């Protein structure tokens, strides 16, 4: 199913999450011999994901499963705290400029360890300190409950995609691409904001 707009892509994500919540997913069984052959041909022809998801690297956040999506359907960028740093921004720029994907979702989740570490503060080591530095600006700017900070961090990452990318910003400004934020609850629900 080809997706032509951000609105259609968002609807596909919502429908996939609804299938997960209702227990009516395609599941791994949908990757039949025929589908594997189709995916193989698709890989040879190039990718055409219908959405880009910037998600946390947390092992409890299985992005494709949450949206009942199979190989080739989502372009997933995972980094602790779903931060928009130079590497994640560059990956998203690639999908926007080369794959024609119209929707970017920045998805936070409950009980995020990276967000908890940013709230706690202190020295987490050279590399983790750099990563937490992306989250720290939203700590203390309101309710410091972990899930509220995680939501603010998702919005901050979405804003950073616009402010720090000369590829994403004009695509959004022209209406070709849309950025939305979402929040994953461990019960399986993805809430789009």
N, C-alpha and C positions, 0 to 999 in steps of 0.2 A: 504494500500500500504506500504510494508516494504521498508525502506530506508537502503541501505547497506553502503553508503559512505558519507563523508562530502560533496563531490561535488553534489551528488544526493539530499542531504538535502538542500543545498544552492539553488539548482534549484527549489525545491518545495517551498521554501520561496519566491523566486522571482516570481514564477507563481501565488502563493496566493496573493501577493501584486499587481500583474498585474490584477488579477480578481477584486480586490477591486477598482483599478483605473478605470477599464473599466465598472464597475457596474454589473459584472457578477458573483458575489460571490454566494457561496452556501447558505449563510445567515443562520439564526437560523432555518429556515424551513427544512434544511437538517437533523436536529436532529429529525428524524421520530421515531415512536415507534420501528421500527426495529433497527435503529441506537442506540437508548437508550439501547436496550437490548444488542447490541454488546458492547457498552461502559461498561455496567454493567458486562458483562463477562470478558472484558479486565481488568477492575479494580480488579476483583477477581483473575485473572491470574497474575497481576502485570502490571506495566506501561512500555511502550516502545516508549517514545517520539522520534521524528526524529531529533529534534534540541533543544538546550538549549539557552535561550535568557536571558542575563543580561540586564535589562531595568530599566529606571527610574520609581519611584513610582507615577509619575505625572498622574493624572486622565485623562489627554488628550492623553495618550499613551496606547490605548487598544490593547495590543500585539496580542492576538489571532485574533481580527478583522482585524488588519493590514495585517496578513498573511492568512486570510480566513481559519483559522484552528479551529478544533473542540476539544472536550474533549479528552485528552490522546495524542494529537499530539505534543504539545510543553511543555517543562519543563521551566517555566518562573520564574525567580528570579527578584523581583522588590525591589529596594532600591533607595531613593532619590539620584540623580546624577549618577545613575548606577555605583556606586563605588564598587570596588573589596575590600571588607573588610573581616575580618575573617568569619563572618556569611554567606556572599554571596559566598565566595570562598568554604566554607564547603558544601554549597548546591550544587554548581556546581561539586565539587569532588564526591558527592554522585551520581549524574546523570552519570558522566563519568565512575566511577568505578562499579556501580551497575546496570545501565540501558543500557549500551552499546551505548549511544548516541555519535555520531561521530562529531557533529558540535556545536561549541559554538559561539554565536553572542553577542558582546557587543554593544548595541544600544543606542546612544545618541539621543537627539532631540532638535529642535529649541526652543529658549526662555526658557531654563531650569532654574527654580527658584533656585535650589541648586547651579548651576554654577554661576548665577547672585549674589547670596549671597557670594560665595567664591571670586568673583571679587571685590565686594563691601568691604569685610573685616569687621572687628569689632567683637564685642561680640554678638553671636547669642544664647548663653546659652550653658550649659555644653555638652549636647548630640549632638546638632547640630554642635557645634564647632569641636567635634571629627570627625563627618562625613565630614565637610567642609575641615578638615585637609587632607583628601585624595585627594581633588580636587586642593588645593592651590599650589602644586608643578608645575602645568601647567599654572597657572595664571602668566602673566608677562613674559612668555618665547616665546614671539612673539606677533602676533596680539591679542589684548585683547577683540575683539568683542565677544559677548556671544556665538555665534554659533561656532566660531573658537575654543574657549576654550572648548566648549562641545565636539567637535571632538577630540581635543588633550586629553581630559579627557577619552574618550572612548578608545583611543589607550593606554593611561597609564593604564587603568583598565585591558586591554587585556595583557599588559606586566606584570602587577602585578599577574595575574592568573598564568603566567609562572614562575615568580621569587619566588612566595610565596607558591606554591603548589607542594608537592612531589608526588602528584597523577596526576595532569594535565600535568606538565612538561614532564615526561617520555612518557605519552600518545601522546603528540604533537611531541616530538622528534622521536618517533618510526613511526610516520605517521598515527597512529590510530585515532587521533583527530585533528581537525583543528579549529583555532580561527580566526574569522574575525570581523571587526568593521562595523557598519552601522550608518546611520543618518536618523532620521525620520523628514520629513517636514509635517507641519500640514495640507497640502493639501492631505495627504494620502500616498505620495510617500516615500518609504524607499530606500535610496541610500546606496549601499554596497561599502565599500572602500577597 
